[in-house]
Amino acid sequence: MSFGLLVADAAVSDKARISWGGRAFDRSSFGQLMASEEPRRGAEGQVHILHSQGDDPGQAKRPFIYGTVRSNAHIIATASKKTTPLLCDYISLFPRLSSPGKVLLDYFVHAADSFSCDDEVKDQFCGTFIQMAANNDPLMASILALAAAHRVNIGLEQDKEELGALHLSAVKQLRMGLSTSADEPLMAAALLLCYTEVISGGANGSSWRLHLEGAGSLFAARWPAWTIHSSDPTRAFICQCFVSLVALANVSGLPPSCAVSERALGMVSQDGPRPYIDNFTAYSSDLMSVLFELGQLIRDRQQVSSQCTTNTAMSIEERSLRLLNRLDSMTVAAYAAASSTDKSQRRINELFRQATILQIHQRIRGLPPSSREIQRLVNSILALLSTFEIKPGPGFGVLLFYPAFSAGTGAVNLSQRQQVRDLLNSMVQVMGFMNLRQGLNLLEILWSHRDCYGEDHSNASWETLFAENVDIILY
């Protein structure tokens, strides 16, 4: 068993040029790590980027789902030793992992709090990813990259150049793994890289979207029968991670492709009881299908906005009204009879339901924020949000970004805006997700724009203000 996070002394130049989502690697945010002909050398804790033995820089390029690479060598990167390790039962699974690597692996267990609404989900998150990583280098590299990114976000000591090296190592090892085979650990590695880009808050452009689209292509090509109801718990959990990302991407600025959305929706629709509140997402299965339908409405509206005919506009309006009727029938009472459903889950479900109604009214129907319906929804969402506490550890507070941001897009008075501002600031401080900070910054821009220019149909749909500059996912 070998891992990419090792201390090395030799210096070997790397001349491989990676195509990252159609963009030259040397133009990416971490591409400058490879700009020099010679790798960095020096004191303890510095980054060393090397080839392992047997690398042939002249080897022909091979195609990968995310791009191309010249060789089959792993990138080896040392992580910082300037860290304070957290005790973790999983460390014993990796006797050959270096001490800096164990520090980051240990921290990954802590970072999992921010992805988990309760202890059961956290156990699934850590158990699924860490145990598979015992025999899979690409997945281990992705775990360490996410841990390092979260340390930077939360304000802990972590060298950013080391973070870049770890990220580069994870991407290259995933590509090399996909060139020969594709199995559960490689799919998990792709999803963890997507999570890493999400919590980085757009630092690497739309990289989260590339990983999500790549994961969707892998599912469609190699595992079309996987669903969130799979009898294999590992496959079911991987599907849950994918579906939850795609669902919220559909109600973010720019929805993902139809192919990815259909793949994710198929994972939810097959088998299983309906309706029910999912323990992983804390909102209902039928509400999840509405998120996918809203994404399709947003795609259609964006495509025809510049040359919209009367018939097309009527069709979109009719579809939005049908969707609103479905949402109106999904009341809290419909799920109250399920004894296994936690009251907090029912409140999360109601928050997501109201946030989705608000998005339909604003983004599809063009209602201004000051309208009676939008203000009723904003006040109701804010009242529900106030019942949750943002605190360290697994908790339902990690799920509040989508409803909080949605309420923020309809906030018109100072008290409404301040409540959203305070909540998102608390989430940033506790969770360390920079996409939360990015979302708050976007709201500040939106509020300032509306204060200066007023509200009308052209700026009621908030995504038009950010379409060319920001690619946010409300996860």
NUMARPA-709761 format. One record per residue (C-alpha): residue number from 1; residue in three letters; chain; x negated, y, z negated. Coordinates in Angstrom, 3 decimals. Layout:
REM NUMARPA-709761
  nr rest kette        X        Y        Z
 NUM  ALA     A        X        Y        Z
...
***
This chain:
REM NUMARPA-709761
  nr rest kette        X        Y        Z
   1  MET     A    0.000    0.000    0.000
   2  SER     A   -1.409    3.378    0.973
   3  PHE     A   -0.189    6.929    0.630
   4  GLY     A   -0.925   10.127    2.478
   5  LEU     A   -1.621   12.131   -0.676
   6  LEU     A   -5.268   11.237   -1.363
   7  VAL     A   -8.470   13.114   -2.166
   8  ALA     A  -10.900   12.948    0.754
   9  ASP     A  -14.358   14.331    1.446
  10  ALA     A  -15.017   13.904    5.158
  11  ALA     A  -14.299   16.728    7.562
  12  VAL     A  -12.779   15.841   10.905
  13  SER     A  -11.220   18.437   13.175
  14  ASP     A   -7.660   18.005   14.323
  15  LYS     A   -6.786   19.163   17.820
  16  ALA     A   -3.366   17.594   18.132
  17  ARG     A   -0.715   20.033   19.247
  18  ILE     A    2.760   19.168   18.068
  19  SER     A    5.927   20.233   19.826
  20  TRP     A    8.292   21.124   16.981
  21  GLY     A   11.853   21.310   18.212
  22  GLY     A   10.737   22.756   21.543
  23  ARG     A    8.462   25.318   19.885
  24  ALA     A    4.674   25.151   19.871
  25  PHE     A    3.475   24.056   16.445
  26  ASP     A    0.840   26.777   16.230
  27  ARG     A    3.664   29.322   16.355
  28  SER     A    5.544   27.759   13.439
  29  SER     A    5.392   29.065    9.887
  30  PHE     A    2.943   26.426    8.732
  31  GLY     A    1.104   26.050   12.026
  32  GLN     A   -1.701   28.336   10.923
  33  LEU     A   -2.928   25.550    8.663
  34  MET     A   -4.171   23.870   11.827
  35  ALA     A   -5.459   27.026   13.533
  36  SER     A   -9.075   26.494   12.509
  37  GLU     A  -11.322   23.965   14.261
  38  GLU     A  -12.727   22.865   10.894
  39  PRO     A  -10.649   21.852    7.862
  40  ARG     A  -10.954   23.638    4.564
  41  ARG     A  -13.442   22.325    2.027
  42  GLY     A  -14.329   23.417   -1.437
  43  ALA     A  -13.238   23.541   -5.017
  44  GLU     A  -10.816   21.228   -6.703
  45  GLY     A   -7.231   21.867   -5.707
  46  GLN     A   -7.985   23.127   -2.194
  47  VAL     A   -6.364   21.605    0.854
  48  HIS     A   -8.169   19.115    3.080
  49  ILE     A   -6.539   18.148    6.381
  50  LEU     A   -8.168   15.130    7.957
  51  HIS     A   -7.657   12.159   10.238
  52  SER     A   -7.929    8.678    8.836
  53  GLN     A  -10.415    6.277   10.413
  54  GLY     A   -9.616    4.991   13.858
  55  ASP     A   -8.074    8.196   15.134
  56  ASP     A   -8.588    8.922   18.779
  57  PRO     A   -7.916   12.595   19.540
  58  GLY     A   -7.865   11.759   23.224
  59  GLN     A   -5.070    9.251   22.932
  60  ALA     A   -2.130   10.002   25.223
  61  LYS     A    0.941   11.649   23.770
  62  ARG     A    3.867    9.438   22.807
  63  PRO     A    7.485   10.630   22.622
  64  PHE     A    9.270   10.960   19.307
  65  ILE     A   12.778   12.067   18.442
  66  TYR     A   11.425   15.285   16.950
  67  GLY     A    8.526   15.853   19.370
  68  THR     A    5.177   14.340   20.357
  69  VAL     A    1.886   13.519   18.678
  70  ARG     A   -1.447   12.398   20.112
  71  SER     A   -2.561    9.821   17.564
  72  ASN     A   -1.389    7.269   15.071
  73  ALA     A   -3.434    8.784   12.251
  74  HIS     A   -1.964   10.032    9.018
  75  ILE     A   -2.611   13.518    7.766
  76  ILE     A   -4.250   13.387    4.353
  77  ALA     A   -3.641   16.304    2.023
  78  THR     A   -4.615   16.917   -1.565
  79  ALA     A   -2.036   18.502   -3.836
  80  SER     A   -2.789   20.962   -6.585
  81  LYS     A   -3.994   19.640   -9.933
  82  LYS     A   -2.903   22.846  -11.630
  83  THR     A    0.419   21.386  -12.759
  84  THR     A    2.119   20.159  -15.900
  85  PRO     A    3.420   16.620  -15.311
  86  LEU     A    6.843   15.514  -16.497
  87  LEU     A    7.211   11.977  -17.835
  88  CYS     A    9.018    9.688  -15.421
  89  ASP     A    9.786    5.979  -15.416
  90  TYR     A    9.233    5.761  -11.674
  91  ILE     A    5.498    6.490  -11.867
  92  SER     A    4.700    2.851  -12.683
  93  LEU     A    5.936    1.871   -9.214
  94  PHE     A    3.007    3.679   -7.602
  95  PRO     A   -0.284    2.612   -9.220
  96  ARG     A   -2.350    3.767   -6.220
  97  LEU     A   -0.802    7.212   -5.935
  98  SER     A   -3.288    9.935   -6.843
  99  SER     A   -2.844   11.965  -10.016
 100  PRO     A   -1.725   15.106   -8.129
 101  GLY     A    0.719   12.937   -6.206
 102  LYS     A    2.117   11.513   -9.431
 103  VAL     A    2.631   15.039  -10.724
 104  LEU     A    4.737   15.907   -7.676
 105  LEU     A    6.597   12.593   -7.754
 106  ASP     A    7.340   13.218  -11.407
 107  TYR     A    8.585   16.709  -10.566
 108  PHE     A   10.852   15.305   -7.829
 109  VAL     A   12.908   13.656  -10.577
 110  HIS     A   13.343   17.082  -12.190
 111  ALA     A   14.212   18.713   -8.851
 112  ALA     A   16.928   16.092   -8.334
 113  ASP     A   18.977   17.937  -10.983
 114  SER     A   19.666   20.646   -8.429
 115  PHE     A   21.093   18.129   -5.942
 116  SER     A   23.320   16.290   -8.424
 117  CYS     A   26.722   17.098   -9.870
 118  ASP     A   26.313   14.493  -12.632
 119  ASP     A   23.838   11.960  -14.030
 120  GLU     A   25.242    9.127  -11.921
 121  VAL     A   24.559   11.001   -8.687
 122  LYS     A   21.068   11.916   -9.912
 123  ASP     A   20.332    8.252  -10.647
 124  GLN     A   21.455    7.391   -7.115
 125  PHE     A   19.374   10.207   -5.646
 126  CYS     A   16.167    9.195   -7.433
 127  GLY     A   16.735    5.457   -7.308
 128  THR     A   17.516    5.400   -3.603
 129  PHE     A   14.692    7.616   -2.377
 130  ILE     A   11.893    6.766   -4.811
 131  GLN     A   12.276    2.991   -4.739
 132  MET     A   12.281    2.925   -0.935
 133  ALA     A    9.163    5.118   -0.915
 134  ALA     A    7.163    2.386   -2.670
 135  ASN     A    6.471    0.794    0.717
 136  ASN     A    6.949    3.698    3.090
 137  ASP     A    4.401    6.477    3.574
 138  PRO     A    6.644    8.877    5.563
 139  LEU     A    9.305    8.811    2.849
 140  MET     A    6.733    9.330    0.101
 141  ALA     A    5.286   12.283    2.022
 142  SER     A    8.782   13.794    2.361
 143  ILE     A    9.422   13.362   -1.368
 144  LEU     A    6.181   15.132   -2.269
 145  ALA     A    6.852   17.946    0.217
 146  LEU     A   10.302   18.590   -1.258
 147  ALA     A    8.899   18.575   -4.793
 148  ALA     A    6.182   21.082   -3.868
 149  ALA     A    8.710   23.345   -2.116
 150  HIS     A   10.963   23.330   -5.164
 151  ARG     A    8.038   24.173   -7.458
 152  VAL     A    7.273   27.229   -5.330
 153  ASN     A   10.931   28.278   -5.362
 154  ILE     A   11.299   27.966   -9.118
 155  GLY     A    8.181   30.044   -9.745
 156  LEU     A    5.865   27.288  -10.986
 157  GLU     A    2.212   27.238  -10.046
 158  GLN     A    1.888   25.593   -6.637
 159  ASP     A   -0.498   26.608   -3.876
 160  LYS     A    1.505   27.557   -0.763
 161  GLU     A   -1.221   26.308    1.561
 162  GLU     A   -0.977   22.934   -0.123
 163  LEU     A    2.782   23.067    0.385
 164  GLY     A    2.207   23.657    4.085
 165  ALA     A   -0.226   20.751    4.286
 166  LEU     A    2.219   18.433    2.536
 167  HIS     A    5.006   19.510    4.853
 168  LEU     A    2.839   18.953    7.902
 169  SER     A    1.837   15.532    6.604
 170  ALA     A    5.486   14.559    6.082
 171  VAL     A    6.511   15.647    9.586
 172  LYS     A    3.645   13.857   11.323
 173  GLN     A    4.050   10.646    9.348
 174  LEU     A    7.781   10.577   10.097
 175  ARG     A    7.071   10.974   13.803
 176  MET     A    4.525    8.192   13.742
 177  GLY     A    6.928    5.925   11.884
 178  LEU     A    9.715    6.570   14.370
 179  SER     A    7.417    5.642   17.262
 180  THR     A    7.351    2.000   16.201
 181  SER     A   10.546    1.385   14.249
 182  ALA     A   13.413    3.022   12.421
 183  ASP     A   14.795    1.792    9.143
 184  GLU     A   16.480    3.109    6.021
 185  PRO     A   13.324    4.749    4.577
 186  LEU     A   12.677    6.708    7.771
 187  MET     A   16.254    7.965    7.857
 188  ALA     A   15.875    8.953    4.206
 189  ALA     A   12.631   10.778    5.076
 190  ALA     A   14.397   12.778    7.792
 191  LEU     A   17.158   13.795    5.377
 192  LEU     A   14.677   14.828    2.685
 193  LEU     A   12.867   17.025    5.209
 194  CYS     A   16.250   18.573    6.004
 195  TYR     A   16.834   19.209    2.284
 196  THR     A   13.375   20.778    2.033
 197  GLU     A   14.164   23.221    4.835
 198  VAL     A   17.563   24.023    3.318
 199  ILE     A   16.140   24.982   -0.070
 200  SER     A   13.376   27.011    1.598
 201  GLY     A   16.037   29.507    2.685
 202  GLY     A   15.172   29.878    6.328
 203  ALA     A   11.435   30.231    5.804
 204  ASN     A   10.903   27.933    8.774
 205  GLY     A   13.674   29.237   11.020
 206  SER     A   16.245   26.625   11.970
 207  SER     A   14.145   23.607   11.001
 208  TRP     A   16.905   22.222    8.771
 209  ARG     A   19.148   22.074   11.827
 210  LEU     A   16.535   20.169   13.848
 211  HIS     A   16.258   17.504   11.159
 212  LEU     A   20.040   17.253   10.839
 213  GLU     A   20.494   16.867   14.597
 214  GLY     A   17.647   14.342   14.674
 215  ALA     A   19.229   12.321   11.886
 216  GLY     A   22.530   12.330   13.763
 217  SER     A   20.805   11.026   16.892
 218  LEU     A   19.165    8.246   14.891
 219  PHE     A   22.474    7.200   13.366
 220  ALA     A   24.209    7.155   16.744
 221  ALA     A   21.448    5.236   18.516
 222  ARG     A   20.464    2.700   15.872
 223  TRP     A   23.063    2.446   13.115
 224  PRO     A   26.470    3.340   14.588
 225  ALA     A   28.305    1.094   12.114
 226  TRP     A   27.023    2.741    8.922
 227  THR     A   29.654    4.525    6.809
 228  ILE     A   29.932    5.986    3.321
 229  HIS     A   31.938    2.834    2.509
 230  SER     A   29.111    0.429    3.452
 231  SER     A   28.725   -2.561    1.145
 232  ASP     A   24.983   -1.854    1.010
 233  PRO     A   24.641    0.902   -1.649
 234  THR     A   21.465    2.308   -0.069
 235  ARG     A   23.116    2.744    3.318
 236  ALA     A   26.259    4.170    1.736
 237  PHE     A   24.254    6.763   -0.217
 238  ILE     A   22.173    7.801    2.806
 239  CYS     A   25.425    8.273    4.724
 240  GLN     A   26.861   10.375    1.891
 241  CYS     A   23.834   12.669    1.989
 242  PHE     A   24.140   13.077    5.755
 243  VAL     A   27.907   13.611    5.742
 244  SER     A   27.790   16.213    2.963
 245  LEU     A   25.148   18.220    4.846
 246  VAL     A   27.061   18.096    8.134
 247  ALA     A   30.386   18.966    6.485
 248  LEU     A   29.037   22.184    4.959
 249  ALA     A   27.035   23.006    8.084
 250  ASN     A   30.397   23.082    9.894
 251  VAL     A   31.624   25.965    7.738
 252  SER     A   28.346   27.883    7.802
 253  GLY     A   27.225   30.513   10.294
 254  LEU     A   26.817   28.254   13.315
 255  PRO     A   28.314   24.744   13.156
 256  PRO     A   26.160   21.795   14.273
 257  SER     A   26.703   20.052   17.592
 258  CYS     A   29.922   18.180   18.315
 259  ALA     A   27.974   14.911   18.563
 260  VAL     A   26.539   15.226   15.057
 261  SER     A   29.885   16.292   13.604
 262  GLU     A   31.701   13.376   15.250
 263  ARG     A   29.066   10.941   13.982
 264  ALA     A   29.480   12.211   10.408
 265  LEU     A   33.277   12.277   10.615
 266  GLY     A   33.243    8.675   11.804
 267  MET     A   31.328    7.687    8.685
 268  VAL     A   34.126    9.099    6.524
 269  SER     A   37.138    7.939    8.506
 270  GLN     A   36.388    4.225    8.603
 271  ASP     A   37.880    2.120    5.803
 272  GLY     A   38.224    3.304    2.236
 273  PRO     A   41.256    4.640    0.326
 274  ARG     A   42.769    7.981    1.298
 275  PRO     A   43.043   10.507   -0.072
 276  TYR     A   40.548   10.439   -2.901
 277  ILE     A   38.020   12.790   -4.477
 278  ASP     A   34.511   11.644   -3.656
 279  ASN     A   32.149   11.390   -6.643
 280  PHE     A   29.186   12.589   -4.582
 281  THR     A   30.744   15.765   -3.156
 282  ALA     A   33.432   16.287   -5.852
 283  TYR     A   35.986   17.213   -3.199
 284  SER     A   38.495   15.059   -1.350
 285  SER     A   38.056   12.933    1.745
 286  ASP     A   40.937   14.612    3.563
 287  LEU     A   39.525   18.060    2.774
 288  MET     A   36.207   16.922    4.228
 289  SER     A   37.911   16.094    7.527
 290  VAL     A   39.387   19.622    7.534
 291  LEU     A   35.864   21.076    7.232
 292  PHE     A   34.908   19.234   10.411
 293  GLU     A   38.027   20.482   12.210
 294  LEU     A   37.312   24.038   11.092
 295  GLY     A   33.803   23.677   12.506
 296  GLN     A   35.302   22.743   15.864
 297  LEU     A   37.618   25.757   15.707
 298  ILE     A   34.658   28.028   14.952
 299  ARG     A   32.707   26.556   17.884
 300  ASP     A   35.660   27.052   20.229
 301  ARG     A   36.275   30.589   19.028
 302  GLN     A   32.620   31.547   19.440
 303  GLN     A   32.500   30.103   22.958
 304  VAL     A   35.543   31.967   24.245
 305  SER     A   35.239   35.217   22.281
 306  SER     A   33.663   37.082   25.199
 307  GLN     A   36.141   35.879   27.833
 308  CYS     A   39.144   34.770   25.873
 309  THR     A   42.364   34.164   27.818
 310  THR     A   45.816   34.495   26.312
 311  ASN     A   46.440   30.735   26.488
 312  THR     A   43.141   29.920   24.785
 313  ALA     A   43.787   32.458   22.034
 314  MET     A   47.249   31.000   21.438
 315  SER     A   45.806   27.487   21.281
 316  ILE     A   43.216   28.479   18.667
 317  GLU     A   45.857   30.337   16.650
 318  GLU     A   48.209   27.336   16.735
 319  ARG     A   45.445   24.958   15.666
 320  SER     A   44.470   27.254   12.803
 321  LEU     A   48.074   27.399   11.575
 322  ARG     A   48.328   23.607   11.661
 323  LEU     A   45.120   23.403    9.663
 324  LEU     A   46.504   25.881    7.118
 325  ASN     A   49.655   23.777    6.772
 326  ARG     A   47.527   20.720    6.025
 327  LEU     A   45.544   22.633    3.418
 328  ASP     A   48.732   23.905    1.787
 329  SER     A   49.780   20.290    1.179
 330  MET     A   46.473   19.421   -0.519
 331  THR     A   47.312   20.786   -3.946
 332  VAL     A   45.678   19.882   -7.222
 333  ALA     A   48.744   17.830   -8.129
 334  ALA     A   48.053   15.444   -5.255
 335  TYR     A   44.923   14.219   -7.038
 336  ALA     A   45.932   14.708  -10.677
 337  ALA     A   47.387   11.202  -10.903
 338  ALA     A   44.014    9.536  -10.357
 339  SER     A   42.754    8.745  -13.862
 340  SER     A   39.194    8.281  -12.554
 341  THR     A   39.085   11.846  -11.273
 342  ASP     A   37.406   14.325  -13.596
 343  LYS     A   39.163   17.650  -14.226
 344  SER     A   36.034   19.461  -13.071
 345  GLN     A   36.165   17.532   -9.803
 346  ARG     A   39.750   18.634   -9.268
 347  ARG     A   38.707   22.249   -9.847
 348  ILE     A   35.831   21.860   -7.357
 349  ASN     A   38.263   20.372   -4.867
 350  GLU     A   40.615   23.324   -5.347
 351  LEU     A   37.722   25.779   -4.934
 352  PHE     A   36.728   24.185   -1.645
 353  ARG     A   40.345   24.108   -0.480
 354  GLN     A   40.871   27.816   -1.167
 355  ALA     A   37.486   28.769    0.304
 356  THR     A   38.396   26.914    3.492
 357  ILE     A   41.756   28.691    3.711
 358  LEU     A   39.942   32.009    3.277
 359  GLN     A   37.481   31.146    6.056
 360  ILE     A   40.306   30.268    8.453
 361  HIS     A   42.074   33.564    7.769
 362  GLN     A   38.889   35.606    8.166
 363  ARG     A   36.876   33.822   10.825
 364  ILE     A   39.645   32.420   13.028
 365  ARG     A   42.671   34.648   12.470
 366  GLY     A   40.720   37.882   11.885
 367  LEU     A   42.450   39.069    8.704
 368  PRO     A   40.552   42.003    7.129
 369  PRO     A   39.116   41.586    3.610
 370  SER     A   41.545   44.133    2.135
 371  SER     A   44.607   42.213    3.321
 372  ARG     A   46.896   40.860    0.629
 373  GLU     A   46.251   37.215    1.514
 374  ILE     A   42.458   37.544    1.485
 375  GLN     A   42.502   39.413   -1.825
 376  ARG     A   44.795   36.819   -3.384
 377  LEU     A   42.371   34.078   -2.369
 378  VAL     A   39.284   35.996   -3.509
 379  ASN     A   40.736   36.637   -6.963
 380  SER     A   41.871   33.033   -7.299
 381  ILE     A   38.450   31.674   -6.277
 382  LEU     A   36.646   34.027   -8.651
 383  ALA     A   38.913   32.968  -11.514
 384  LEU     A   38.110   29.301  -10.873
 385  LEU     A   34.392   30.017  -10.509
 386  SER     A   34.376   31.661  -13.934
 387  THR     A   35.348   28.332  -15.531
 388  PHE     A   31.988   26.766  -14.584
 389  GLU     A   28.715   27.274  -16.423
 390  ILE     A   25.404   27.423  -14.581
 391  LYS     A   22.856   25.578  -16.701
 392  PRO     A   19.814   23.314  -16.235
 393  GLY     A   20.418   19.656  -15.512
 394  PRO     A   22.952   17.886  -13.298
 395  GLY     A   26.293   19.676  -13.228
 396  PHE     A   29.109   20.906  -11.034
 397  GLY     A   27.476   24.322  -10.852
 398  VAL     A   25.278   23.010   -8.029
 399  LEU     A   28.378   22.833   -5.800
 400  LEU     A   29.497   26.449   -6.067
 401  PHE     A   27.584   28.087   -3.202
 402  TYR     A   30.231   27.545   -0.518
 403  PRO     A   33.200   28.924   -2.519
 404  ALA     A   31.108   31.739   -4.045
 405  PHE     A   29.784   32.893   -0.671
 406  SER     A   33.262   32.629    0.869
 407  ALA     A   34.703   34.790   -1.913
 408  GLY     A   31.854   37.244   -1.369
 409  THR     A   32.780   37.700    2.284
 410  GLY     A   36.215   38.879    1.143
 411  ALA     A   35.081   40.926   -1.863
 412  VAL     A   35.992   44.606   -1.514
 413  ASN     A   35.700   46.150   -4.977
 414  LEU     A   32.699   46.481   -7.258
 415  SER     A   33.878   44.004   -9.884
 416  GLN     A   34.462   41.259   -7.315
 417  ARG     A   31.070   41.810   -5.743
 418  GLN     A   29.309   41.922   -9.092
 419  GLN     A   30.827   38.613  -10.162
 420  VAL     A   29.595   36.963   -6.961
 421  ARG     A   26.195   38.637   -7.350
 422  ASP     A   25.809   37.470  -10.954
 423  LEU     A   26.827   33.907  -10.123
 424  LEU     A   24.457   33.533   -7.171
 425  ASN     A   21.589   35.093   -9.126
 426  SER     A   22.187   32.573  -11.925
 427  MET     A   22.220   29.719   -9.422
 428  VAL     A   18.939   30.900   -7.886
 429  GLN     A   17.313   31.119  -11.302
 430  VAL     A   18.456   27.668  -12.443
 431  MET     A   18.385   25.690   -9.186
 432  GLY     A   15.526   27.310   -7.301
 433  PHE     A   17.196   27.131   -3.877
 434  MET     A   16.144   29.986   -1.620
 435  ASN     A   19.152   29.494    0.648
 436  LEU     A   21.156   30.840   -2.311
 437  ARG     A   18.967   33.952   -2.366
 438  GLN     A   19.362   34.201    1.388
 439  GLY     A   23.144   34.008    1.029
 440  LEU     A   23.202   36.807   -1.537
 441  ASN     A   21.006   38.980    0.683
 442  LEU     A   23.435   38.442    3.559
 443  LEU     A   26.363   39.449    1.381
 444  GLU     A   24.573   42.636    0.329
 445  ILE     A   24.078   43.496    4.013
 446  LEU     A   27.724   42.708    4.773
 447  TRP     A   29.028   44.816    1.881
 448  SER     A   26.815   47.740    2.862
 449  HIS     A   27.946   47.466    6.483
 450  ARG     A   31.618   47.514    5.536
 451  ASP     A   31.127   50.409    3.118
 452  CYS     A   29.506   52.429    5.900
 453  TYR     A   31.676   51.494    8.871
 454  GLY     A   34.905   50.255    7.346
 455  GLU     A   36.603   46.979    8.124
 456  ASP     A   38.228   45.993   11.371
 457  HIS     A   38.599   42.836   13.408
 458  SER     A   35.078   43.125   14.834
 459  ASN     A   33.350   42.896   11.455
 460  ALA     A   35.890   40.838    9.520
 461  SER     A   34.212   37.708   10.903
 462  TRP     A   30.958   37.880    8.962
 463  GLU     A   28.933   35.483   11.103
 464  THR     A   28.917   37.975   13.990
 465  LEU     A   26.810   40.323   11.878
 466  PHE     A   24.096   37.715   11.308
 467  ALA     A   24.350   35.503   14.380
 468  GLU     A   21.035   36.499   15.952
 469  ASN     A   18.943   36.778   12.790
 470  VAL     A   19.948   34.113   10.277
 471  ASP     A   20.726   30.404   10.341
 472  ILE     A   22.228   29.685    6.947
 473  ILE     A   23.802   26.522    5.587
 474  LEU     A   26.123   26.944    2.602
 475  TYR     A   24.784   23.865    0.822
***
